[in-house]
Amino acid sequence: METKINKLSELQPNQKNVFANNVSVVETSQIIEKDVKGEKVMICTGKIRDDSITEPILITAWGHATQFLFGSKVINLENCFAKDYEGKIEISTGKFGRIQVIEK
């Protein structure tokens, strides 16, 4: 079941299949390669926000999605998931999530 949200403030921990449109990318890290369970995986972290929140939300893009997060200004999130990380919401693309670039 898809969880379409209109604003990032609607995110809850453990939501799956999250879709969100027109999310601003505040910052991104460099893309790094990491060994996960014996497999090399590309990872890029960043912070995203919209006008419904005051603190940016951490996002982690994995694999193919890293190239769409890095250097983008506005994105859509497709099939991502939200989790609690040290008391704050974090979004991850995981293996199946996608990022669509709206503005580079």
Backbone as a ProteinNet text record, in pm:
[ID]
protein_1_A
[PRIMARY]
METKINKLSELQPNQKNVFANNVSVVETSQIIEKDVKGEKVMICTGKIRDDSITEPILITAWGHATQFLFGSKVINLENCFAKDYEGKIEISTGKFGRIQVIEK
[TERTIARY]
83.2	0	88.1	62	137.6	98.4	196.2	169.7	206.6	109.9	134.8	121.2	223.8	217.1	223.1	151.6	153.5	265.6	300.3	403.6	490.6	618.1	709.2	668.6	595.3	549.6	454.2	400.4	308.5	381	513.2	589.3	582.2	574.3	576.2	681.7	745.8	841.6	775.5	851.9	810.7	709.6	690.1	606.4	685.5	617.2	679.3	607	670.1	612.6	574.7	664.7	638.9	664.7	569.1	579.8	561.3	651.3	640.2	689.3	621.8	656.1	711.8	797.4	852.9	920.8	1012.9	1089.7	1221	1256	1380.9	1498	1607.5	1730.5	1814.5	1840	1913.2	2063.4	2108.4	2250.5	2267.2	2381.5	2415.1	2562.9	2595.1	2734.5	2786.9	2914.4	2970.5	2918.3	2912.4	2873.7	2993.1	2966.7	3073.1	3037.3	3137.8	3115.6	3138.7	3044.5	3052	3030.5	3097	3079.5	2963.4	2854.6	2737.7	2711.6	2727.3	2705.1	2785.7	2912.4	3001.8	2980.7	2895.2	2865.1	2898.4	2960.7	2991.2	2864.9	2829.9	2707.6	2740.7	2681.3	2697.9	2595.3	2640.5	2553.4	2575.9	2467.5	2473.7	2372.1	2417	2324.7	2299.3	2192.8	2160.6	2052.4	2007.1	1897.8	1795.1	1667.5	1558	1458.2	1377.3	1275.3	1166.4	1058.5	955	904.2	801.7	756.9	677.4	658.9	582.4	670.2	801.5	892.1	998.9	1049.6	1155.1	1293.5	1303.5	1430.2	1433.9	1540.7	1550.4	1552.3	1509.4	1505.9	1623.3	1688.2	1798.9	1744.5	1813.9	1778	1902.9	1886.7	1995.3	1951	2029.4	2002	2101.7	2052.4	2134.5	2139.7	2251.9	2266.3	2241.3	2158.3	2128.3	2069	1996.5	1930.4	2030.2	2154.8	2253.4	2276.9	2283.1	2311.8	2200.2	2080.5	1967.8	1957.2	2007.3	2007.6	2121.5	2240.2	2359.1	2346.7	2357.6	2356.1	2218.6	2112.4	1977	1924.8	1827.8	1765.3	1624.5	1547.3	1410.2	1389.7	1330.6	1312.1	1172.4	1134.7	1018.7	1072.9	1009.9	1047.4	943.1	989.6	899.1	939.6	845.9	865.2	977.6	991.7	1093.2	1032.2	1112.7	1058.4	1114.5	1036.4	1075.9	1104.1	1203.1	1233.4	1278.3	1282.8	1331	1481.4	1557.1	1702	1742.2	1782.6	1822.7	1715.7	1590.6	1480.2	1428.1	1479.7	1434	1394.9	1307.5	1265.9	1378	1403.8	1497.5	1426.6	1453.5	1397.5	1510.8	1480	1578.5	1514.5	1593.9	1544.4	1550.8	1640.8	1657.7	1690.8	1657.4	1688	1589.9	1465.2	1359.7	1309.2	1349.4	1304.6	1370.7	1305	1358.4	1349.1	1436.2	1435	1421.9	1325.5	1306.8	1350.6	1439.8	1488.3	1388.1	1345.2	1256	1337	1437.4	1524.4	1665.9	1758.5	1900.3	1971.5
-118	0	124.9	217.4	342	435.8	512.3	617.3	748	813.7	942.6	1050.6	1131.7	1240.6	1373	1469.8	1602.3	1687.1	1663.4	1739.9	1645.3	1679	1595.3	1585.3	1682.3	1677.8	1560.4	1499.9	1386.5	1253.1	1252.4	1128.1	1071	938.5	866.4	756.3	722.1	611.2	483.3	403.5	272.9	279.3	396.6	403.9	346.3	269.4	210.9	261.2	244.1	286	433.4	517.1	660.5	730.2	812.5	895.1	1040.6	1128.7	1271.4	1352.4	1461.6	1543.5	1679.6	1732.5	1867.4	1891.6	1803.8	1812.6	1883.6	1982.2	2057.4	1983.2	1976.5	1917.3	2030.3	2025.2	2130.2	2109.6	1985.1	1952.9	1805.5	1771.1	1630.9	1610	1485.7	1447.2	1398.9	1371.3	1306.1	1162.8	1105.7	965.6	880.6	785.4	696.4	552.3	468.9	326.1	257.1	170.6	104.3	-44.9	-124.3	-269.1	-307	-357.6	-398	-545.8	-627.2	-771.9	-832.3	-787.4	-841	-785.7	-688	-629.2	-479.5	-428.9	-286.2	-211	-107.5	-31.4	117.4	193.9	339.5	400.4	499.3	564.5	715.4	790.3	936.2	980.3	1061.3	1112.9	1260.6	1309.5	1450.4	1493.1	1615.7	1669.4	1728.2	1699.9	1748.8	1823.1	1906.5	1979.8	2029.9	2071.7	2146.5	2252	2325.5	2436.2	2393.2	2262.2	2214.5	2183.6	2186.8	2152.6	2260.9	2274.3	2373.4	2309.8	2183.4	2110.9	2018.5	2022.6	1929.5	1783.7	1694.4	1550.8	1485.2	1392.6	1317.3	1218.8	1209	1111.7	1034.3	905.3	820.5	756	781	720	606.1	495.5	376.3	341.3	287.3	235	339.4	303.6	387	523	529.9	654.5	762.5	724.5	823.1	931.8	893.9	992.1	1094.4	1061.9	1154.6	1248.3	1205.8	1292.1	1392.9	1345	1429.3	1543.7	1666.1	1782.7	1830.9	1768.5	1809.7	1916.8	1996.9	2100.5	2062.3	2001.8	1960.2	1819.2	1732	1591.9	1542.8	1430.9	1352.8	1221.8	1171.4	1043.8	940.2	821.2	714.1	584.5	522.4	391.9	390.1	497.9	505.8	461.3	458.3	426.7	522.1	540.5	628.5	543.6	585.3	515	615.1	568.7	650.4	629.2	737.7	730	828.9	777.7	859.1	962.9	918.8	1004.6	1098.9	1087.3	1172	1085.7	1139.3	1069	1074.9	963.2	954.4	884	927.8	862.3	790.5	674	597.2	544.3	540.3	479.1	328	277.5	133.5	76.6	-47.3	-115.9	-81.8	-50.4	-36	106.7	199	337.1	408.7	514.7	592.3	740.5	814.2	960.6	1013.4	1101	1167.1	1312	1357.3	1494.3	1587.1	1690.9	1791.7	1914.2	1948.7	2062.5	2029.1	2044.3	2015.3	2138.5
0	0	0	-89.3	-97.3	15.5	62.6	160.3	93.7	31.8	-31.4	74.3	85.4	181.7	106.3	158	97.3	154.1	278.5	348.3	429	443.5	520.3	667.1	717.2	856.4	881.9	776.2	789.5	806.9	790.3	801.7	942.5	949.3	1076.1	1066.8	1179.1	1175.9	1125.7	1056.3	1004.1	890.1	828.6	709.2	592.3	510.8	392.4	268.6	153.7	26.1	28.4	79.7	91.6	-41.6	-81.1	-201.1	-159.2	-200.9	-168.9	-288	-317.3	-433.3	-393.8	-480.9	-467.5	-332.9	-300.1	-176.3	-206.9	-126.6	-147.2	-84.1	-158.1	-107.4	-49.4	81.7	151.4	137.8	150.4	135.4	105	46.4	23	51.7	84.7	101.9	-33.2	-37.8	-155.2	-160	-277.8	-291.7	-248.8	-160.7	-115.1	-148.6	-152.5	-172.7	-39.4	-1.6	127.6	108	190.7	186.2	278.4	220.8	297.6	270.3	372.9	361.1	247.3	234.9	133.4	-6.4	-19.9	-150.9	-148.4	-253.5	-264.1	-304.1	-224.5	-248.5	-243.7	-334.7	-335.6	-240.1	-159.4	-61.9	-67.4	-57.5	-48.7	55.8	151.4	251.8	225.1	280.7	263.1	359.4	341.6	421.2	326.1	355.1	271.9	359.4	295.5	370.7	276.7	337.3	267.3	364.5	326.2	410.5	534.3	554.5	670.2	791.7	774.4	884.9	900.7	1022.6	1047.4	1043.3	1084.6	1082.9	961.5	882.6	769.2	816.3	729.6	756.5	685.3	754.2	695.8	592.6	479.1	376.1	337.9	315.6	268.4	138.1	33.8	-96.6	-117.5	-166.7	-187.5	-336.2	-378.1	-513.9	-621.1	-715.7	-832	-793	-682.7	-640	-598.8	-565.5	-520.6	-624.1	-751.1	-856.1	-872.5	-828.1	-840	-719.7	-603.6	-486.5	-494.2	-528.2	-528.1	-628.9	-581	-668	-710.3	-661.7	-699.5	-604.8	-653	-571.1	-527	-618.2	-587.9	-643.3	-560.3	-599.3	-562.6	-623.6	-581.5	-525.1	-421	-361.1	-398.7	-436.8	-476.8	-407.2	-339.4	-277.8	-174	-99.1	5.8	138.6	243.3	374.2	478.9	584.2	693.9	816.5	893.7	1017.5	1122.6	1245.4	1356	1366.2	1364.3	1380.2	1488.1	1602.2	1716.5	1753.5	1751.4	1791.9	1684.9	1563	1452.4	1333.3	1251.1	1129.5	1026.5	962.3	850.5	736.2	613.8	495.4	423.4	371.4	295.8	168.7	62	-61.3	-50.2	33.4	42	-94.3	-114.7	-240.1	-352	-314.9	-416.1	-436.1	-349.1	-361.6	-478	-522.4	-634.7	-604	-668.5	-659.9	-801.1	-821.4	-950.4	-934.1	-1021.3	-1015.1	-1082.3	-1009.3	-1063.3	-1105.3	-1022.8	-1054.7	-1013.6	-1105.7	-1079.8	-1033.1
[MASK]
++++++++++++++++++++++++++++++++++++++++++++++++++++++++++++++++++++++++++++++++++++++++++++++++++++++++

